[in-house]
């Protein structure tokens, strides 16, 4: 049986929110990824690579990207590329096509498969965007550090400058 309840919020996120739930035990028990930006995989297509080079620097500046997040970011970029291709098809062909009977008369209109594909990809992208803090609502739960730096070692509260 799987774990129950909501996913646990990472300590780093709780700290940014100013939560009182952060304890030394919780903080020391949490696994942190190695700092740095992951390498862009060479197997990504051109559209996905462009998304990588757009998004990775922004995520790094937000302090939410580590080297271990490379696979998740690669999935996001690949999904982005596929979503863009499906949306380009829909823009060119429209949402529906006519189905005709043997006389050539239109019986009804049917939705292109790309419409369902684009919708499913959009849902998957939204989930990954929320994981990386790329949506307004996921960022609204974070408090911005006025100095613009992330308190990585917990000593910030002792060395505040007035």
PyMOL commands that set and color helices and strands:
alter all, ss='L'
color gray80, all
select helices_A, chain A and resi 11-17+24-29+46-62+67-93+113-132+136-140+156-158
alter helices_A, ss='H'
color red, helices_A
select strands_A, chain A and resi 96-100+106-111
alter strands_A, ss='S'
color yellow, strands_A
deselect
rebuild
show_as cartoon
